[in-house]
Amino acid sequence: MKPQTGTNRAKVLQAIIDLDDHQKKATKQAIIELTHLSVPSVTDSLDALHDCGLIRRLYDGVWIPVDSTPDRIVSTSSLPMGRMKIELGDDVMTLTPRESLALAKQLMGVVMAFKVL
């Protein structure tokens, strides 16, 4: 019975992540429809995932995943001839001007998607 519970928890967590990725509300009913699990299985899984800190309530009846990925330090440096050095944690990349422009376009898309400006 215990492996099934772990499997159900994994299915419920993945359903919450998928729904959140698609800007849909992760309600108990939506999770049940997506996973085809029983109501008690989903309820138990939600309680266990919440107790573990893997999900949290956005508001009553709607769940969202908790991002537990640690952030890394990010820094950039301008180099001669239009090159750029990016340091992300322990990784270091030196970009050509064309690569820098391609990265800037992609990052601007992220900024626009999150309306950070």
C-alpha positions as CSV (number, residue, x, y, z in Angstrom):
1,M,0.0,0.0,0.0
2,K,2.8,2.4,0.8
3,P,4.4,2.3,-2.8
4,Q,0.9,3.1,-4.2
5,T,0.6,6.1,-1.9
6,G,4.0,7.4,-3.0
7,T,3.0,6.9,-6.6
8,N,-0.3,8.8,-6.0
9,R,1.6,11.6,-4.4
10,A,3.9,11.9,-7.4
11,K,0.9,11.9,-9.8
12,V,-0.8,14.6,-7.8
13,L,2.3,16.7,-7.5
14,Q,2.9,16.4,-11.3
15,A,-0.7,17.3,-12.0
16,I,-0.4,20.4,-9.8
17,I,2.9,21.4,-11.6
18,D,1.3,20.8,-15.0
19,L,-1.8,22.8,-14.2
20,D,0.3,25.6,-12.8
21,D,2.5,25.6,-15.9
22,H,-0.6,26.1,-18.1
23,Q,-2.0,28.9,-15.8
24,K,-4.9,26.6,-14.8
25,K,-6.2,26.4,-11.2
26,A,-5.1,23.2,-9.5
27,T,-8.3,22.4,-7.6
28,K,-9.1,19.0,-6.2
29,Q,-11.6,18.4,-9.0
30,A,-9.1,19.3,-11.7
31,I,-6.4,17.0,-10.1
32,I,-8.9,14.2,-10.0
33,E,-9.8,14.6,-13.6
34,L,-6.2,14.8,-14.7
35,T,-4.9,11.8,-12.6
36,H,-8.1,9.6,-12.5
37,L,-7.4,9.0,-8.8
38,S,-10.1,8.6,-6.2
39,V,-11.1,11.5,-4.0
40,P,-9.6,10.0,-0.8
41,S,-6.3,9.3,-2.6
42,V,-6.1,12.9,-3.9
43,T,-7.1,14.3,-0.5
44,D,-4.4,12.2,1.3
45,S,-1.8,13.1,-1.3
46,L,-2.6,16.8,-1.0
47,D,-2.3,16.7,2.8
48,A,1.0,14.8,2.6
49,L,2.5,17.1,-0.1
50,H,1.4,20.2,1.9
51,D,3.0,18.7,5.1
52,C,6.2,18.1,3.2
53,G,6.3,21.7,1.9
54,L,6.1,20.7,-1.7
55,I,2.8,22.5,-2.4
56,R,0.9,25.4,-0.8
57,R,-2.5,26.8,-0.9
58,L,-2.8,29.8,-3.2
59,Y,-6.3,30.3,-1.6
60,D,-9.0,28.0,-0.4
61,G,-9.2,25.0,-2.7
62,V,-6.4,26.0,-5.1
63,W,-2.9,24.5,-4.8
64,I,0.4,25.6,-6.3
65,P,3.8,23.9,-6.3
66,V,6.6,25.3,-4.1
67,D,9.8,26.0,-6.0
68,S,12.5,24.5,-3.8
69,T,15.4,24.9,-6.3
70,P,18.2,27.0,-4.7
71,D,19.0,30.2,-6.6
72,R,22.5,30.6,-7.9
73,I,24.5,33.8,-8.0
74,V,24.4,35.4,-11.5
75,S,26.8,38.1,-12.7
76,T,27.8,39.5,-16.1
77,S,30.8,41.4,-17.4
78,S,31.3,43.3,-20.6
79,L,34.5,42.3,-22.5
80,P,36.3,43.9,-25.4
81,M,35.0,43.5,-28.9
82,G,31.3,43.2,-27.8
83,R,31.8,40.0,-26.0
84,M,30.1,39.2,-22.6
85,K,31.0,36.9,-19.8
86,I,28.2,35.3,-17.8
87,E,28.8,33.6,-14.5
88,L,26.0,31.4,-13.2
89,G,27.1,29.7,-9.9
90,D,30.2,27.8,-10.8
91,D,29.6,27.9,-14.6
92,V,31.2,30.6,-16.7
93,M,30.3,31.3,-20.3
94,T,31.8,33.8,-22.8
95,L,29.3,34.9,-25.4
96,T,30.0,36.5,-28.8
97,P,28.0,39.6,-29.6
98,R,25.5,37.6,-31.7
99,E,25.0,35.1,-28.8
100,S,24.5,38.0,-26.4
101,L,21.8,39.4,-28.7
102,A,20.1,36.1,-29.0
103,L,20.1,35.7,-25.2
104,A,18.8,39.2,-24.7
105,K,15.9,38.6,-27.0
106,Q,14.9,35.5,-25.1
107,L,15.3,37.2,-21.7
108,M,13.2,40.1,-22.9
109,G,10.4,37.6,-23.8
110,V,10.6,36.3,-20.2
111,V,10.4,39.9,-18.9
112,M,7.4,40.6,-21.1
113,A,5.7,37.3,-20.1
114,F,6.0,38.2,-16.4
115,K,5.3,41.9,-17.0
116,V,8.3,42.8,-14.9
117,L,8.9,46.2,-16.5
